[in-house]
Amino acid sequence: RRPGERRERFGQSGCALWLTGLPGSGRWSLAYALERKLFDLGRTAHVVTPFGDTLESMTSAAHACTAAGLITICAFPSPKRSDRARVREALGADKFIEVFVDTDEALCRERRPDANFEGFEKPEKPDLTVHLDEVRVYQAIDAIVDVLEKHGQFDER
């Protein structure tokens, strides 16, 4: 396979959309709705669900999907900035798009009263911040698609 062949086939470059936020923020709902929207736009996307409970296993899965040319959507809990920086480094900065799902903590606690909320470190410079307590999911999805376009992920169709 020659370089660029997957981009020619899919009309897109592989990348990882890393959705981060508190438990109950709506990351997983957003991930699956985004996958549906990208499919409806004729794009090839996949939500990676954890097959292990480690950051390393999620990073490995994201790397494989991204290398295959997929828009890889990850909603894996990664509360530490250093963890997300390691994923960015492993995948390559040009293949990693961080989306901060910044939902009000009180609402998150209401949705997930049993979850651990300690130690979450907000991203310092995410590629995009969406407030799912202030906007509809479809508005957040439109903003993410705009970020993908601005990052040059798609060819014209």
Summary of the structure (lengths in Angstrom):
residues: 157
radius of gyration: 15.2
end to end distance: 23.0
largest distance: 50.5
contacts: 449
relative contact order: 0.22
helix: 43%
strand: 16%
